[in-house]
Amino acid sequence: MKNAFAIVGCGATAIAFLQRHLDRVAACNTPAGTIYLFEKREDFGRGAAYEADLQSNILNTKTGFITPYPHLPGHFQRWLEDHPGAWRHAFPEFRPTPESFAPRALFGVYLQDQIKKIVLRGASLGCLLVLMNAEVCAIDLIDGMETVRTRCGLSIATHKVLLFCGPLAKKVDPDKYDERVLATPYPVARLLKTISPDERVAVIGARLSAIDTVIALIEGGHRELIRMHSRSGYFPVVRGTQERVELKHLTREGVRALVAQNGPLQISDLVALFRKELAAHDPASTSAVIPLPAPPADVISFIENEINVSQAPRIWQAILYATNGFIEHLWQALDDTAQARFMREYFSFFMAYRVSIPAENARKILGYLRSGQLEFVPGAFAAPEPVDVPGLSIRGAGWEHVYDRVIYATGFPRDANLIESTLLGSLIKNGTATCHPMGGICVDPDTYRIQGRTGSARQIYAVGELTVGQFFFTSALEINGRHAFCCADAMQWREETHRVERVEEHV
């Protein structure tokens, strides 16, 4: 098939790529052709992050900011205002103000609408988009073509394959499988069907997934005590009221200048740049900006304070968020030793302060802690194991708790060998892909082509969580959308493009 390529995983990142690809087709910079969209889930567009779920599961980015399209800020907000009939009946209590935090499932409805419009737009530009509801389990190089194989026995030869797999779950050791231990909480609606309100529950983790889990259970009528276990002891900060800022010192150019002058940077170099940036926006903040990297001694007091200070602008947060446009360059400016040290000593601290939560969720968690229905347990602990009495035991230094259910809410595993994916496992096994020492798989930072140990030039590319080691922060839609656009721009095609008349405007 002429100019055929395949996309594995049809979520928000795939939508961003397709939008950019069709823009390039319309501008005669890329040839039209056939695009196969493989999605193992029933719904196309939602992906794992925005699947149908409880309305308590909300975004942590404001409605006015979130969009899959880097060049169309506010697109989701405008869609909500222009298409109330598409969502109001299912989300009658939501008010789409720019400052609101929408249910993740509502954003999924929006993405479903986008993929439908993209398919129509593609047809108007001479691109055939074929939606394949199937799981890809292997990609074989046959006669110079990347042949996609599905679990249901289908094989399709294409010129290129793009992996937009999204967050994947952790492997479960079949020898240690226990139905009482859930490897992921999503969709959280499932928890209400499988967990009795009177069961003792442990939630492993303390970031966004864990918070979604606790809120879903308690709002769904759970009565027994829930404990949230955090090895690091950190709890996310609360998002302030600040607007976005334009950086002056902590910029891509500033980092490049430092590297050119001194070579690879150390963590202290980036901290110094951050402090200089903060002083430029808030001259009064020349001393400690973010608390020292130590977990809170009292999580209730910590959340109370966070809710209070979040009612005003938090400039340091705005500065951190403003690095979304080039955060991978900050990461790549560090040498290997500094990267390893950051992951070992500062990653948990960084994520707690970089990935904030809405005040609405903070208030809910605070209420649960105050009432005694939720406990926060910091510190290291051993993996759950069966005990003589019915239940699962979790042991730490000087303590032990027994549960009926254990829910892992720790997000995407960075180690590619631990990811539950037949496709990824086969690519690593045959040498097409290699594990990155900082997580995920190795990709070329400019073309996004995956790099294998065999040295063969395969036409397989990846954007999103699989590239976490190369790009560091790949869990934000804004960042993955930008990478998807860059990937589309970097894509090379052999034959010349031909003029295609535009029939439909941008989605």
SULRAJO-V898678 format. One record per pair of residues at least 24 apart in sequence whose ideal C-beta (glycine too) atoms are under 10 Angstrom apart, sorted by the first residue. I is the first residue (numbers start at 0). J is the second residue. If there is no record, write none. Layout:
((I:J) (I:J))
This chain:
((0:32) (0:33) (0:35) (0:127) (0:129) (0:144) (0:155) (0:156) (0:157) (0:158) (1:30) (1:31) (1:32) (1:33) (1:158) (1:494) (2:29) (2:30) (2:31) (2:32) (2:33) (2:34) (2:126) (2:157) (2:158) (2:159) (2:492) (2:493) (2:494) (2:496) (3:32) (3:33) (3:34) (3:35) (3:127) (3:129) (3:144) (3:145) (3:155) (3:156) (3:157) (3:158) (3:159) (4:32) (4:33) (4:34) (4:35) (4:145) (4:147) (4:157) (4:158) (4:159) (4:160) (4:161) (4:458) (4:460) (4:490) (4:492) (5:33) (5:34) (5:35) (5:36) (5:37) (5:129) (5:131) (5:135) (5:138) (5:145) (5:146) (5:147) (5:155) (5:156) (5:157) (5:158) (5:159) (5:160) (5:161) (5:162) (5:459) (6:34) (6:35) (6:36) (6:37) (6:38) (6:128) (6:131) (6:135) (6:147) (6:157) (6:159) (6:160) (6:161) (6:162) (6:163) (6:460) (7:35) (7:36) (7:37) (7:38) (7:39) (7:131) (7:134) (7:135) (7:138) (7:147) (7:149) (7:160) (7:161) (7:162) (7:163) (7:164) (7:422) (7:459) (7:461) (8:36) (8:37) (8:38) (8:39) (8:40) (8:46) (8:47) (8:135) (8:161) (8:162) (8:163) (8:164) (8:165) (8:167) (8:422) (8:461) (8:462) (8:463) (8:465) (9:36) (9:37) (9:38) (9:39) (9:40) (9:42) (9:43) (9:44) (9:45) (9:46) (9:110) (9:114) (9:128) (9:130) (9:131) (9:132) (9:163) (9:165) (10:38) (10:40) (10:42) (10:43) (10:44) (10:45) (10:46) (10:47) (10:48) (10:49) (10:50) (10:67) (10:107) (10:110) (10:114) (10:163) (10:164) (10:165) (10:166) (10:463) (10:476) (10:479) (11:44) (11:45) (11:46) (11:48) (11:49) (11:65) (11:66) (11:67) (11:68) (11:106) (11:107) (11:109) (11:110) (11:113) (11:114) (11:163) (11:165) (11:463) (11:476) (11:479) (11:480) (11:483) (12:46) (12:48) (12:67) (12:161) (12:162) (12:163) (12:164) (12:165) (12:462) (12:463) (12:464) (12:473) (12:476) (12:478) (12:479) (12:480) (12:482) (12:483) (12:486) (13:37) (13:38) (13:43) (13:44) (13:46) (13:67) (13:110) (13:114) (13:117) (13:161) (13:162) (13:163) (13:164) (13:165) (13:462) (13:463) (13:479) (13:483) (14:43) (14:44) (14:46) (14:67) (14:68) (14:109) (14:110) (14:111) (14:113) (14:114) (14:116) (14:117) (14:163) (14:480) (14:483) (14:506) (15:66) (15:67) (15:68) (15:69) (15:70) (15:113) (15:163) (15:462) (15:476) (15:477) (15:479) (15:480) (15:481) (15:482) (15:483) (15:484) (15:486) (15:487) (16:67) (16:161) (16:163) (16:447) (16:460) (16:462) (16:479) (16:480) (16:482) (16:483) (16:484) (16:485) (16:486) (16:487) (16:490) (17:67) (17:113) (17:114) (17:117) (17:118) (17:120) (17:121) (17:126) (17:128) (17:161) (17:163) (17:483) (17:487) (17:506) (18:67) (18:68) (18:69) (18:70) (18:71) (18:74) (18:113) (18:116) (18:117) (18:120) (18:480) (18:483) (18:484) (18:487) (18:505) (18:506) (19:68) (19:69) (19:70) (19:480) (19:483) (19:484) (19:485) (19:486) (19:487) (19:488) (19:490) (20:117) (20:121) (20:124) (20:126) (20:161) (20:483) (20:484) (20:486) (20:487) (20:488) (20:490) (21:117) (21:120) (21:121) (21:123) (21:124) (21:126) (21:128) (21:487) (21:499) (21:501) (21:503) (21:505) (21:506) (22:68) (22:70) (22:120) (22:124) (22:484) (22:487) (22:488) (22:501) (22:505) (23:484) (23:487) (23:488) (23:490) (23:492) (23:496) (24:120) (24:121) (24:124) (24:125) (24:126) (24:496) (24:499) (24:501) (25:120) (25:123) (25:124) (25:125) (25:126) (25:498) (25:499) (25:500) (25:501) (25:502) (25:503) (25:504) (25:505) (26:496) (26:498) (26:499) (26:501) (27:495) (27:496) (27:497) (27:498) (27:499) (28:487) (28:488) (28:490) (28:492) (28:496) (29:126) (29:487) (29:488) (29:490) (29:491) (29:492) (29:496) (29:499) (30:125) (30:126) (30:492) (30:493) (30:494) (30:495) (30:496) (30:497) (30:499) (31:121) (31:124) (31:125) (31:126) (31:127) (31:496) (31:497) (31:499) (32:121) (32:125) (32:126) (32:127) (32:157) (32:158) (32:492) (32:494) (33:121) (33:126) (33:127) (33:128) (33:129) (33:155) (33:157) (33:158) (34:117) (34:118) (34:121) (34:126) (34:127) (34:128) (34:129) (34:130) (34:157) (34:161) (35:127) (35:128) (35:129) (35:130) (35:131) (35:133) (35:135) (35:147) (35:153) (35:155) (35:157) (35:160) (36:114) (36:117) (36:118) (36:128) (36:129) (36:130) (36:131) (36:132) (36:163) (37:129) (37:130) (37:131) (37:132) (37:133) (37:134) (37:135) (37:147) (37:149) (37:153) (37:155) (37:160) (37:163) (37:422) (38:114) (38:130) (38:131) (38:132) (38:133) (38:134) (38:135) (38:163) (39:131) (39:132) (39:133) (39:134) (39:135) (39:136) (39:149) (39:150) (39:164) (40:132) (40:134) (40:165) (41:132) (42:107) (42:108) (42:110) (42:111) (42:114) (42:132) (43:110) (43:111) (43:114) (43:115) (43:118) (43:128) (43:130) (43:131) (43:132) (44:107) (44:108) (44:109) (44:110) (44:111) (44:112) (44:113) (44:114) (44:115) (44:117) (44:130) (45:103) (45:104) (45:106) (45:107) (45:108) (45:109) (45:110) (45:111) (45:114) (45:165) (46:107) (46:110) (46:163) (46:164) (46:165) (46:166) (46:463) (47:164) (47:165) (47:166) (47:167) (47:168) (47:183) (47:185) (47:186) (47:411) (47:464) (48:103) (48:106) (48:107) (48:110) (48:165) (48:166) (48:185) (48:464) (48:474) (48:476) (48:479) (49:102) (49:103) (49:104) (49:105) (49:106) (49:107) (49:108) (49:109) (49:110) (49:111) (49:165) (49:476) (50:103) (50:104) (50:107) (50:185) (50:186) (50:188) (51:89) (51:103) (51:104) (51:107) (51:108) (51:111) (51:186) (51:188) (52:102) (52:103) (52:104) (52:107) (52:185) (52:186) (52:187) (52:188) (52:189) (52:211) (52:215) (53:102) (53:103) (53:104) (53:186) (53:187) (53:188) (53:189) (53:190) (53:191) (53:211) (53:214) (53:215) (53:218) (53:219) (54:89) (54:90) (54:91) (54:92) (54:93) (54:101) (54:102) (54:103) (54:104) (54:105) (54:188) (54:215) (54:218) (55:102) (55:103) (55:187) (55:188) (55:211) (55:213) (55:214) (55:215) (55:216) (55:217) (55:218) (55:219) (55:359) (55:360) (55:363) (56:102) (56:103) (56:104) (56:184) (56:185) (56:186) (56:187) (56:188) (56:207) (56:208) (56:210) (56:211) (56:212) (56:214) (56:215) (56:360) (57:93) (57:99) (57:100) (57:101) (57:102) (57:103) (57:104) (57:105) (57:106) (57:207) (57:210) (57:211) (57:214) (57:356) (57:357) (57:359) (57:360) (58:99) (58:100) (58:101) (58:102) (58:103) (58:105) (58:106) (58:207) (58:357) (58:476) (59:100) (59:103) (59:206) (59:207) (59:210) (59:211) (59:235) (59:238) (59:354) (59:355) (59:356) (59:357) (59:360) (59:475) (60:100) (60:101) (60:106) (60:238) (60:320) (60:355) (60:357) (60:475) (60:476) (60:477) (61:96) (61:97) (61:98) (61:99) (61:100) (61:101) (61:238) (61:357) (62:93) (62:94) (62:95) (62:96) (62:97) (62:98) (62:99) (62:100) (62:101) (62:105) (62:106) (63:95) (63:96) (63:97) (63:98) (63:99) (64:97) (64:98) (64:242) (64:243) (64:320) (64:476) (64:477) (65:100) (65:101) (65:106) (65:109) (65:475) (65:476) (65:477) (65:480) (66:106) (66:109) (66:476) (66:477) (66:480) (67:106) (67:109) (67:110) (67:113) (67:476) (67:477) (67:479) (67:480) (67:483) (67:484) (67:506) (68:113) (68:477) (68:480) (68:481) (68:483) (68:484) (68:505) (68:506) (69:323) (69:324) (69:477) (69:478) (69:480) (69:481) (69:482) (69:483) (69:484) (69:485) (70:480) (70:481) (70:484) (70:505) (71:480) (71:505) (71:506) (72:243) (72:477) (73:97) (74:109) (74:113) (74:505) (74:506) (75:101) (75:105) (75:106) (75:109) (75:110) (75:113) (75:476) (76:101) (78:106) (78:108) (78:109) (78:112) (78:113) (78:506) (79:105) (79:106) (79:108) (79:109) (82:108) (82:109) (82:112) (85:109) (85:111) (85:112) (86:112) (98:240) (99:357) (99:359) (100:238) (100:356) (100:357) (100:358) (100:359) (100:360) (103:185) (103:186) (103:187) (103:211) (104:186) (104:188) (106:476) (112:506) (113:506) (114:506) (115:506) (116:503) (116:505) (116:506) (117:503) (117:506) (119:502) (119:503) (119:506) (120:501) (120:502) (120:503) (120:504) (120:505) (120:506) (121:503) (122:502) (122:503) (123:499) (123:500) (123:501) (123:502) (123:503) (124:499) (124:500) (124:501) (124:502) (124:503) (125:497) (125:499) (125:500) (125:502) (126:499) (129:155) (131:155) (134:420) (134:421) (134:422) (135:160) (135:162) (135:164) (135:420) (135:421) (135:422) (135:425) (136:420) (136:421) (136:422) (136:424) (136:425) (137:421) (137:422) (137:424) (137:425) (137:426) (137:429) (137:431) (138:162) (138:422) (138:425) (138:426) (138:429) (138:431) (138:432) (138:457) (138:458) (138:459) (139:425) (139:429) (139:431) (140:429) (140:431) (140:455) (140:456) (140:457) (140:458) (140:459) (143:458) (144:458) (145:431) (145:457) (145:458) (145:459) (147:422) (148:422) (148:425) (149:422) (150:421) (150:422) (157:458) (158:458) (158:492) (158:493) (159:448) (159:457) (159:458) (159:459) (159:460) (159:490) (159:491) (159:492) (160:422) (160:449) (160:457) (160:458) (160:459) (160:460) (160:461) (161:447) (161:458) (161:459) (161:460) (161:461) (161:462) (161:483) (161:486) (161:487) (161:490) (162:420) (162:422) (162:423) (162:426) (162:432) (162:440) (162:442) (162:447) (162:449) (162:459) (162:460) (162:461) (162:462) (162:463) (162:464) (162:465) (162:466) (163:460) (163:461) (163:462) (163:463) (163:464) (163:465) (163:479) (163:482) (163:483) (163:486) (164:411) (164:418) (164:420) (164:422) (164:423) (164:461) (164:462) (164:463) (164:464) (164:465) (165:411) (165:463) (165:464) (165:465) (165:474) (165:479) (166:208) (166:410) (166:411) (166:412) (166:418) (166:463) (166:464) (166:465) (166:473) (166:474) (167:411) (167:412) (167:415) (167:417) (167:418) (167:419) (167:420) (167:422) (167:423) (167:463) (167:464) (167:465) (168:407) (168:410) (168:411) (168:412) (168:417) (168:418) (168:419) (168:420) (169:407) (169:409) (169:410) (169:411) (169:412) (169:414) (169:417) (169:418) (169:419) (170:412) (170:414) (170:416) (170:417) (170:418) (170:419) (170:420) (170:424) (171:407) (171:419) (175:382) (175:383) (175:384) (177:383) (177:384) (177:385) (177:391) (177:405) (178:404) (179:383) (179:385) (179:389) (179:390) (179:391) (179:402) (179:403) (179:404) (179:405) (179:406) (180:382) (180:383) (180:391) (180:402) (180:404) (180:405) (180:406) (180:407) (181:212) (181:404) (181:405) (181:406) (181:407) (181:408) (182:405) (182:406) (182:407) (182:408) (182:409) (182:412) (182:419) (183:208) (183:212) (183:406) (183:407) (183:408) (183:409) (183:410) (183:411) (183:419) (184:208) (184:209) (184:211) (184:212) (184:213) (184:215) (184:216) (184:406) (184:407) (184:408) (184:409) (185:211) (185:212) (185:215) (185:408) (186:211) (186:215) (187:211) (187:212) (187:213) (187:214) (187:215) (187:216) (187:218) (187:219) (187:406) (187:408) (188:215) (188:219) (189:215) (190:215) (190:216) (190:219) (190:221) (190:404) (190:406) (191:215) (191:216) (191:218) (191:219) (191:220) (191:221) (192:219) (193:404) (194:219) (194:221) (194:223) (194:403) (194:404) (194:406) (195:221) (195:222) (195:223) (195:403) (195:404) (196:220) (196:221) (196:222) (196:223) (197:221) (197:222) (197:223) (197:403) (198:222) (198:223) (198:225) (198:390) (198:402) (198:403) (198:404) (199:223) (199:224) (199:225) (199:226) (199:390) (199:391) (199:400) (199:401) (199:402) (199:403) (199:404) (199:405) (200:224) (200:225) (200:226) (200:227) (200:373) (200:402) (200:403) (200:404) (200:405) (200:406) (201:225) (201:226) (201:227) (201:228) (201:374) (201:376) (201:380) (201:383) (201:391) (201:392) (201:393) (201:400) (201:401) (201:402) (201:403) (201:404) (201:405) (201:406) (201:407) (202:226) (202:227) (202:228) (202:229) (202:373) (202:376) (202:402) (202:404) (202:405) (202:406) (202:407) (202:408) (202:409) (203:227) (203:228) (203:229) (203:230) (203:380) (203:382) (203:383) (203:393) (203:405) (203:406) (203:407) (203:408) (203:409) (204:228) (204:229) (204:230) (204:231) (204:406) (204:407) (204:408) (204:409) (204:410) (205:229) (205:230) (205:231) (205:232) (205:233) (205:234) (205:235) (205:294) (205:298) (205:347) (205:350) (205:351) (205:364) (205:375) (205:376) (205:377) (205:408) (205:409) (206:231) (206:233) (206:234) (206:235) (206:347) (206:350) (206:351) (206:354) (206:356) (206:408) (206:409) (206:410) (206:474) (207:235) (207:350) (207:354) (207:355) (207:356) (207:360) (207:408) (207:410) (207:474) (208:406) (208:407) (208:408) (208:409) (208:410) (208:411) (209:234) (209:235) (209:364) (209:406) (209:407) (209:408) (209:409) (209:410) (210:234) (210:235) (210:356) (210:357) (210:360) (210:361) (210:363) (210:364) (210:408) (211:356) (211:360) (211:408) (212:406) (212:407) (212:408) (213:360) (213:363) (213:364) (213:367) (213:368) (213:372) (213:373) (213:375) (213:406) (213:408) (214:359) (214:360) (214:363) (214:364) (214:367) (214:373) (216:367) (216:372) (216:373) (216:404) (216:406) (217:363) (217:364) (217:366) (217:367) (217:370) (217:372) (217:373) (218:363) (221:372) (221:373) (222:372) (223:372) (223:402) (223:403) (223:404) (224:371) (224:372) (224:373) (224:374) (224:400) (224:402) (225:367) (225:372) (225:373) (225:374) (225:402) (225:404) (225:406) (226:373) (226:374) (226:375) (226:376) (226:393) (226:400) (226:402) (227:298) (227:364) (227:367) (227:368) (227:373) (227:374) (227:375) (227:376) (227:377) (227:406) (227:408) (228:374) (228:375) (228:376) (228:377) (228:378) (228:379) (228:380) (228:383) (228:393) (228:395) (228:400) (228:402) (228:405) (228:408) (229:294) (229:298) (229:347) (229:351) (229:375) (229:376) (229:377) (229:378) (229:380) (229:409) (230:347) (230:376) (230:377) (230:378) (230:379) (230:380) (230:395) (230:409) (231:292) (231:294) (231:346) (231:347) (231:348) (231:350) (231:351) (231:377) (231:378) (231:379) (232:293) (232:294) (232:295) (232:296) (232:298) (232:347) (232:348) (232:351) (232:375) (232:376) (232:377) (232:378) (232:379) (233:292) (233:293) (233:294) (233:295) (233:298) (233:301) (233:347) (233:348) (233:349) (233:350) (233:351) (233:352) (233:377) (234:294) (234:295) (234:298) (234:301) (234:302) (234:305) (234:351) (234:356) (234:361) (234:364) (234:375) (234:377) (235:302) (235:305) (235:350) (235:351) (235:352) (235:353) (235:354) (235:355) (235:356) (235:360) (235:361) (235:364) (236:289) (236:290) (236:301) (236:302) (236:304) (236:305) (236:308) (236:309) (236:313) (236:315) (236:316) (236:351) (236:352) (236:353) (236:354) (236:355) (236:356) (236:361) (237:301) (237:302) (237:304) (237:305) (237:306) (237:307) (237:308) (237:309) (237:310) (237:313) (237:316) (237:355) (237:356) (237:357) (237:358) (237:359) (237:360) (237:361) (237:362) (238:305) (238:309) (238:313) (238:316) (238:320) (238:354) (238:355) (238:356) (238:357) (238:358) (238:360) (238:361) (239:305) (239:308) (239:309) (239:310) (239:311) (239:312) (239:313) (239:314) (239:315) (239:316) (239:317) (239:355) (239:358) (240:309) (240:310) (240:311) (240:312) (240:313) (240:316) (240:358) (241:280) (241:309) (241:311) (241:312) (241:313) (241:314) (241:315) (241:316) (241:317) (241:318) (241:320) (242:312) (242:317) (243:317) (243:318) (243:320) (243:321) (243:323) (244:276) (244:279) (244:280) (244:312) (244:314) (244:316) (244:317) (244:318) (244:320) (244:321) (245:280) (245:317) (245:321) (246:272) (246:276) (246:279) (246:280) (246:317) (246:318) (246:321) (246:322) (246:324) (246:325) (247:275) (247:276) (247:279) (247:280) (247:318) (248:272) (248:273) (248:274) (248:275) (248:276) (248:277) (248:278) (248:279) (248:280) (248:318) (249:273) (249:274) (249:275) (249:276) (249:277) (249:279) (249:318) (249:319) (249:321) (249:322) (249:325) (249:329) (250:276) (250:321) (250:322) (250:324) (250:325) (250:328) (250:329) (251:322) (251:324) (251:325) (251:326) (251:327) (251:328) (251:329) (251:332) (252:325) (252:328) (254:322) (254:325) (254:328) (254:329) (254:331) (254:332) (255:325) (255:328) (255:332) (257:332) (258:328) (258:331) (258:332) (258:333) (262:332) (262:334) (263:331) (263:332) (263:333) (263:334) (263:335) (263:336) (263:337) (263:338) (264:329) (264:331) (264:332) (264:333) (264:334) (264:337) (265:332) (265:333) (265:334) (265:336) (265:337) (265:340) (265:341) (266:333) (266:337) (266:338) (266:340) (266:341) (266:344) (266:345) (267:337) (268:329) (268:332) (268:333) (268:337) (269:322) (269:329) (269:330) (269:332) (269:333) (269:337) (269:341) (270:345) (272:329) (273:315) (273:318) (273:319) (273:322) (273:329) (274:315) (276:314) (276:315) (276:318) (276:319) (276:321) (276:322) (277:314) (277:315) (277:317) (277:318) (279:314) (279:318) (280:312) (280:314) (280:315) (280:317) (280:318) (281:312) (281:313) (281:314) (281:315) (281:317) (281:318) (284:314) (284:315) (288:314) (288:315) (288:318) (289:313) (289:315) (289:316) (289:319) (289:348) (289:349) (289:351) (289:352) (289:353) (290:348) (290:352) (291:348) (292:344) (292:345) (292:347) (292:348) (292:349) (292:351) (292:352) (293:348) (294:347) (294:348) (294:351) (294:377) (294:378) (295:351) (295:375) (295:377) (296:377) (297:375) (298:364) (298:365) (298:368) (298:373) (298:374) (298:375) (298:376) (298:377) (299:364) (299:365) (299:368) (299:369) (299:375) (301:365) (301:375) (302:356) (302:361) (302:362) (302:364) (302:365) (302:366) (302:368) (302:369) (302:375) (303:361) (303:362) (303:365) (303:368) (303:369) (305:355) (305:356) (305:358) (305:361) (305:365) (306:358) (306:361) (306:362) (306:365) (307:358) (309:355) (309:356) (309:357) (309:358) (309:361) (310:358) (313:355) (315:352) (316:352) (316:353) (316:355) (319:349) (319:352) (319:353) (319:354) (319:355) (320:353) (320:355) (320:475) (320:477) (322:353) (322:472) (322:478) (323:472) (323:475) (323:476) (323:477) (323:478) (323:480) (323:481) (324:477) (324:478) (324:481) (325:478) (325:481) (326:353) (326:470) (326:471) (326:472) (326:473) (326:475) (326:478) (326:481) (327:444) (327:466) (327:469) (327:470) (327:471) (327:472) (327:473) (327:478) (327:481) (327:482) (328:444) (328:470) (328:471) (329:471) (329:472) (330:437) (330:467) (330:468) (330:469) (330:470) (330:471) (330:472) (331:444) (331:469) (331:470) (331:471) (333:471) (335:436) (335:437) (338:436) (338:437) (338:468) (338:471) (339:436) (339:437) (341:437) (341:471) (342:413) (342:436) (342:437) (342:438) (342:468) (342:471) (346:413) (346:471) (349:471) (349:472) (350:410) (350:472) (350:474) (353:472) (353:474) (353:475) (354:410) (354:472) (354:474) (354:475) (374:400) (376:400) (383:407) (410:464) (410:474) (411:438) (411:439) (411:463) (411:464) (411:465) (411:467) (411:473) (411:474) (412:438) (412:439) (412:464) (412:467) (413:437) (413:438) (413:439) (413:464) (413:467) (413:468) (414:438) (414:439) (414:468) (415:439) (415:440) (415:441) (415:465) (415:467) (415:468) (418:464) (418:465) (420:465) (423:461) (423:465) (426:451) (426:457) (426:459) (426:461) (426:465) (427:451) (427:452) (429:453) (430:454) (430:455) (430:457) (431:455) (431:457) (431:459) (432:457) (432:459) (432:461) (432:465) (434:468) (435:465) (435:466) (435:467) (435:468) (435:469) (435:470) (436:468) (437:467) (437:468) (437:469) (437:470) (437:471) (438:464) (438:465) (438:466) (438:467) (438:468) (438:469) (438:470) (438:471) (438:473) (439:463) (439:464) (439:465) (439:466) (439:467) (439:468) (439:469) (439:470) (439:471) (439:473) (440:465) (440:466) (440:467) (440:468) (440:469) (441:466) (441:468) (441:469) (442:466) (442:468) (442:469) (442:470) (442:482) (442:486) (443:469) (443:489) (444:469) (444:470) (444:485) (445:485) (445:486) (445:489) (446:485) (446:486) (446:489) (446:490) (446:491) (447:482) (447:483) (447:485) (447:486) (447:487) (447:489) (447:490) (448:486) (448:489) (448:490) (458:490) (458:491) (460:486) (460:489) (460:490) (461:486) (462:486) (462:487))
